[in-house]
Amino acid sequence: AGKLTGLYTEELSIAADNSIKFDGIANWSGFGDTNGSGISGVFLNSPETVGGYRLYAIFSGEGQFNSSDQTFTITNQSFEIWADSNSDTAKSFAGSGGDGINISGDSDDILIGTASNLTVGWGIAGTPGAFDAIWDDFSLTANGKLYFTSPDPFYVVVETNGDFDQNTFTSGNFTVTGDLSAAFKVPEPSTLALLGIACLGLGMSRRKAQKGTCA
């Protein structure tokens, strides 16, 4: 599987200066392969009927809205994927966009992975509206590595994209819904090569430091 698919709900606030803040909840409904075909329901360990874990995501961020062309620029956004061990987690918005998310029944939930370094973020309202967000630092937790096992090491970028059910926006607070997918992609070879060079340089620096200490 190369992506997760599902639905999301978002609380979005647009201030008088067109700055935006938002909080969102995504409930994943299926795994998909790299060309978008469905593979199976999105449960970890086993089907939900015999105790499988349902996945969800929470995200929040801020940016700027252009009212003239109904476009959004997202300047920063965090993204977390969780496993709901007993399918008993309740999630609701704390108020306006940026106020956070109230979560209960999550004491047994498992954090799978997080991302915070947003490299691409934009959106446009309309019929249909759409958005796209890309992170280059998605990291698995120790528990996440038990489920997301390939590639190893887990060097991937995560791209979420989807649509707005809302057609137009003005200043104020909105509850936005739509479809969402999160695709996991292995970085281009050039990116990995740069990472290798950086690691090599770090290793050489440490080796020099160790020699200096021994002297």
C-alpha positions in Angstrom: 0.0 0.0 0.0 1.3 3.5 -0.9 -1.5 5.7 0.6 -4.3 6.1 3.1 -7.7 7.3 2.0 -10.6 8.7 4.0 -12.7 11.7 5.1 -11.7 14.8 7.1 -13.4 17.5 9.1 -11.6 20.8 9.7 -12.3 23.9 11.7 -11.0 26.9 9.8 -10.9 30.5 11.0 -10.1 33.5 8.6 -9.3 36.7 10.4 -10.0 40.2 9.1 -6.4 40.5 7.9 -6.9 37.2 6.0 -4.6 35.2 8.2 -5.9 31.6 8.8 -5.7 29.0 11.5 -7.1 25.5 11.4 -7.4 22.2 13.1 -8.4 19.0 11.4 -9.4 15.4 12.0 -9.1 12.7 9.4 -10.6 9.2 9.7 -8.9 6.8 7.4 -11.2 4.2 5.7 -8.9 2.3 3.4 -5.4 1.5 2.1 -4.6 2.2 -1.5 -1.8 1.3 -3.9 0.4 3.8 -5.7 -2.0 4.1 -8.7 -5.0 4.8 -6.4 -6.7 1.4 -6.4 -8.2 0.2 -3.2 -6.7 -2.7 -1.4 -8.4 -3.2 1.9 -10.0 -1.6 4.9 -7.6 0.4 7.0 -7.1 -1.7 10.1 -3.9 -2.8 11.8 -3.3 -6.2 13.3 -6.5 -7.7 12.0 -10.0 -6.8 10.7 -11.9 -4.5 13.0 -14.5 -7.2 13.7 -11.8 -9.2 15.6 -10.0 -6.3 17.3 -8.2 -4.5 14.4 -7.0 -1.0 15.1 -8.6 1.9 13.1 -6.3 4.7 12.1 -7.0 8.5 12.3 -4.9 11.6 11.9 -5.0 15.0 13.5 -3.4 18.2 12.1 -3.3 21.9 12.7 -1.6 24.9 11.1 -1.8 28.5 9.9 -1.3 30.5 6.7 -2.8 33.2 4.6 -6.0 33.5 2.6 -6.3 35.5 -0.7 -10.0 36.6 -0.9 -9.7 37.9 -4.5 -8.9 34.5 -6.0 -10.1 32.2 -3.1 -6.6 30.7 -2.6 -4.8 29.6 0.6 -1.1 29.5 1.4 -0.2 27.3 4.3 2.9 28.4 6.1 3.2 25.7 8.7 1.3 22.6 9.6 1.7 19.6 11.9 0.5 16.1 11.1 0.1 13.0 13.3 -1.2 9.5 12.5 -2.7 7.4 15.4 -4.1 3.9 15.9 -7.3 3.7 17.9 -6.8 0.4 19.7 -10.4 -0.1 20.8 -12.2 2.1 18.3 -13.4 4.2 21.3 -11.7 7.6 20.7 -14.0 10.7 20.6 -12.7 13.8 18.8 -14.2 17.3 18.7 -13.0 20.8 18.1 -12.2 23.1 21.0 -13.8 26.1 19.3 -12.5 28.2 16.4 -9.7 27.2 14.1 -6.4 27.2 16.0 -8.1 26.4 19.4 -7.1 22.8 19.2 -8.9 19.4 19.3 -10.6 17.8 22.3 -9.8 14.1 22.4 -11.1 11.5 24.9 -10.9 7.8 25.2 -7.4 7.9 23.8 -5.4 6.5 26.7 -4.8 3.3 24.7 -4.1 4.9 21.4 -0.8 4.4 19.6 1.1 7.2 18.0 2.3 5.9 14.6 4.2 8.9 13.2 4.6 12.6 13.0 5.6 15.4 10.6 6.0 19.1 11.0 8.4 20.4 8.2 5.9 21.5 5.6 7.6 22.0 2.2 4.4 22.6 0.1 1.1 24.0 1.3 -1.7 25.5 -0.7 -5.5 25.3 -1.3 -8.2 26.8 -3.5 -11.9 27.1 -2.9 -14.4 26.4 -5.8 -16.4 23.6 -7.4 -14.5 21.5 -6.6 -12.0 23.1 -4.2 -8.7 21.4 -3.6 -5.6 21.4 -1.4 -2.1 19.9 -1.2 0.4 19.6 1.6 3.8 17.9 1.6 6.2 17.1 4.5 9.7 15.8 4.1 10.3 14.8 7.7 7.6 12.1 8.5 9.1 10.0 11.3 7.8 6.8 12.7 7.7 6.2 16.4 9.0 2.9 17.9 5.5 1.5 17.7 5.0 2.9 14.2 8.0 0.9 13.0 6.2 -2.3 13.9 3.5 -1.6 11.4 5.1 0.6 8.7 8.0 -1.7 7.8 9.1 -0.6 4.3 11.2 1.1 3.2 13.8 0.5 5.9 15.3 2.9 6.9 11.9 4.7 6.6 12.9 7.7 4.4 9.7 9.0 2.9 7.9 12.2 2.2 4.1 12.4 2.9 1.8 14.2 0.6 -1.8 14.9 1.6 -4.3 16.1 -0.9 -8.1 16.3 -1.2 -11.0 18.6 -1.7 -13.2 21.1 0.0 -16.9 20.6 0.1 -17.2 24.4 0.7 -17.3 26.5 -2.4 -16.4 30.0 -1.1 -14.8 31.5 2.0 -15.0 34.9 3.7 -13.8 36.2 7.1 -15.1 34.0 9.9 -15.1 30.5 11.3 -16.1 27.5 9.1 -16.4 23.8 9.5 -15.0 22.3 6.3 -15.4 18.7 5.2 -14.1 16.7 2.3 -12.1 13.7 1.0 -8.4 13.2 2.0 -5.6 11.0 1.0 -2.0 10.7 2.4 0.6 9.2 0.0 3.9 7.9 1.3 6.7 8.4 -1.3 10.3 7.4 -1.3 12.5 10.6 -1.9 14.2 11.0 -5.3 17.7 9.5 -5.6 19.2 12.9 -5.7 17.7 13.7 -2.3 19.0 10.5 -0.8 22.4 11.2 -2.3 22.5 14.6 -0.6 21.5 12.8 2.7 24.4 10.3 2.2 26.9 13.1 1.6 25.7 14.9 4.7 26.1 11.7 6.8 29.5 11.1 5.3 30.6 14.6 6.2 29.3 14.2 9.8 31.2 10.9 10.1 34.4 12.4 8.9 34.0 15.3 11.4 33.4 12.9 14.2 36.4 10.8 13.2 38.6 13.9 13.2 37.2 14.9 16.6 38.0 11.5 18.0 41.6 11.6 16.7 42.1 15.0 18.2 40.8 13.7 21.6 43.2 10.7 21.5 46.1 13.0 20.8 
